[in-house]
Amino acid sequence: MRVLGLDPGTAIVGFGLVIFDGQSYQPEKYGVIRTPSKTPLPHRLLMIHEQLDELIEELKPEHVAVEEVFFARATTTALAVGHARGVILLTAAEHNLPIFEYTPLQVKQAIIGYGGAEKKQIQQFIKNLLRLESIPKPDDAADALAIAICHCNNYRLQSLIRPQGVVSD
């Protein structure tokens, strides 16, 4: 299974493609899409769309996993990230890819088994699990890999508990 994990943002979108064979994980490519801070929001969103479209064409994911983002205090940031998430969801839908969304808590629980895990713990675990020489930088790329791995774990678990012959949405 080829899973593209995405960590949404307007300045930086983290991405990470993980190949999962049911037992082991292989990172194929990870990094970030950056947009210039002085560029108007509509143009930044267009940049995200165009670059993500190219990534999907290049990487050929089978699933897309996107982080659901919740902000309690920073409503302006939440709105901007919401715009970026909308573009990400639209771009994946244009490619007819199944889209799965996970909260930060779900990602932490799927990776470490504890929702209160620190970001550094997650990053170190990702480094070790994917047999990388160093923790992926910037943090957004590491987060995207964690989201992809979360989906692999969740999808595998769902396939194990789903009765044989039952089709689910």
Solvent accessible surface area in square Angstrom, and as a share of the most:
residue,aa,sasa,rsa
1,M,53,0.24
2,R,57,0.21
3,V,0,0.00
4,L,0,0.00
5,G,0,0.00
6,L,0,0.00
7,D,13,0.07
8,P,11,0.07
9,G,9,0.09
10,T,18,0.10
11,A,49,0.38
12,I,43,0.22
13,V,0,0.00
14,G,0,0.00
15,F,13,0.05
16,G,0,0.00
17,L,0,0.00
18,V,0,0.00
19,I,53,0.27
20,F,10,0.04
21,D,105,0.54
22,G,27,0.26
23,Q,166,0.74
24,S,49,0.31
25,Y,22,0.08
26,Q,94,0.42
27,P,19,0.12
28,E,80,0.36
29,K,77,0.33
30,Y,78,0.29
31,G,16,0.15
32,V,36,0.20
33,I,5,0.02
34,R,136,0.50
35,T,11,0.06
36,P,73,0.46
37,S,88,0.57
38,K,192,0.81
39,T,27,0.16
40,P,79,0.50
41,L,62,0.31
42,P,94,0.59
43,H,101,0.45
44,R,30,0.11
45,L,29,0.15
46,L,92,0.46
47,M,56,0.25
48,I,1,0.00
49,H,44,0.20
50,E,85,0.38
51,Q,68,0.30
52,L,0,0.00
53,D,45,0.23
54,E,115,0.52
55,L,14,0.07
56,I,7,0.04
57,E,95,0.42
58,E,103,0.46
59,L,4,0.02
60,K,129,0.55
61,P,8,0.05
62,E,85,0.38
63,H,20,0.09
64,V,0,0.00
65,A,0,0.00
66,V,0,0.00
67,E,27,0.12
68,E,48,0.22
69,V,40,0.23
70,F,145,0.60
71,F,85,0.35
72,A,102,0.79
73,R,226,0.82
74,A,45,0.35
75,T,93,0.54
76,T,110,0.64
77,T,62,0.36
78,A,34,0.26
79,L,121,0.60
80,A,26,0.20
81,V,15,0.09
82,G,39,0.37
83,H,88,0.39
84,A,0,0.00
85,R,39,0.14
86,G,37,0.35
87,V,23,0.13
88,I,0,0.00
89,L,46,0.23
90,L,101,0.50
91,T,0,0.00
92,A,0,0.00
93,A,52,0.40
94,E,96,0.43
95,H,47,0.21
96,N,135,0.69
97,L,28,0.14
98,P,58,0.37
99,I,54,0.28
100,F,58,0.24
101,E,70,0.32
102,Y,12,0.04
103,T,32,0.18
104,P,50,0.31
105,L,97,0.48
106,Q,83,0.37
107,V,10,0.06
108,K,60,0.25
109,Q,92,0.41
110,A,35,0.27
111,I,9,0.05
112,I,59,0.30
113,G,60,0.58
114,Y,137,0.52
115,G,17,0.16
116,G,42,0.40
117,A,3,0.02
118,E,117,0.52
119,K,96,0.41
120,K,133,0.56
121,Q,89,0.39
122,I,13,0.07
123,Q,2,0.01
124,Q,74,0.33
125,F,80,0.33
126,I,0,0.00
127,K,44,0.19
128,N,87,0.44
129,L,47,0.24
130,L,5,0.02
131,R,159,0.58
132,L,31,0.16
133,E,176,0.79
134,S,71,0.46
135,I,37,0.19
136,P,3,0.02
137,K,127,0.54
138,P,38,0.24
139,D,52,0.27
140,D,34,0.18
141,A,0,0.00
142,A,2,0.01
143,D,26,0.14
144,A,0,0.00
145,L,0,0.00
146,A,2,0.01
147,I,1,0.01
148,A,0,0.00
149,I,1,0.00
150,C,2,0.01
151,H,1,0.00
152,C,0,0.00
153,N,43,0.22
154,N,53,0.27
155,Y,75,0.28
156,R,114,0.42
157,L,96,0.48
158,Q,69,0.31
159,S,51,0.33
160,L,121,0.60
161,I,112,0.57
162,R,78,0.28
163,P,88,0.55
164,Q,173,0.77
165,G,81,0.78
166,V,80,0.46
167,V,145,0.83
168,S,71,0.46
169,D,193,1.00
